[in-house]
Amino acid sequence: MRSDIRAVAVFCGANTGVRPAHKAAAVALGTALAKAGIRLVYGGGRVGLMGALANATLAAGGAVTGVIPDFLRKWEVANEDLSGPSELEVVASMHERKQRMCELADGFVMLPGGLGTLDETIEIITWRQLKLHDKPVVLCDVDGSAAPLLALIEAAIADGFARSEVRRLYRVARKVEEVIGLLEHAQAAQGGAIRLA
Ligand code: AMP
């Protein structure tokens, strides 16, 4: 078991989406992180699932680090009030945001979201494949929301563009309650067995 999960970066929608279960999952994960004493690292906005997630962590007494590019502060309604153990980091670019979130977190979680969420999730998985980090990644399959992404990865494997070992780069949680356990019990290093070709 990894006891080194002190901060978790969560990728999720800047919109709330249309399914109540998706917002409920964001609130449940935000609350669970606070109760486990795990810092939430997220995109720093007040909007959408991102905002619901961070509000839930704060409401449950948890600590939050928001990382937002300067140009998005207005658009994503940056949580400028974060203080005390919580903080807002303003960075220069999307790339810097992803890099910083990767540095700050001991593990990563995908909740439902749009293109930005998909981008961030795929990138953090590929960074693990490239051994740029070896931190656990959990895809939270709220209401089957992760199924299309998993199908895309399976298609890449079937077509010979990815090795079957890439499945070991992430774990799938069927519900929010499984997420923290999967992060804490993740196998380190994936055996170093991921070959790129
Ligand atoms: P979305 O899933 O599209 O609602 O976006 C969720 C979050 O991902 C938002 O904070 C976006 O600013 C962010 N995002 C969108 N595109 C990118 C990108 N290319 N790199 C990093 N973050 C992104």
Boltz pocket constraint, residues with backbone or C-beta under 6 A from the ligand:
constraints:
  - pocket:
      binder: B
      contacts: [[A, 12], [A, 13], [A, 14], [A, 15], [A, 43], [A, 45], [A, 72], [A, 76], [A, 94], [A, 95], [A, 97], [A, 98], [A, 113], [A, 114], [A, 115], [A, 116], [A, 117], [A, 118], [A, 119], [A, 120]]
      max_distance: 6.0
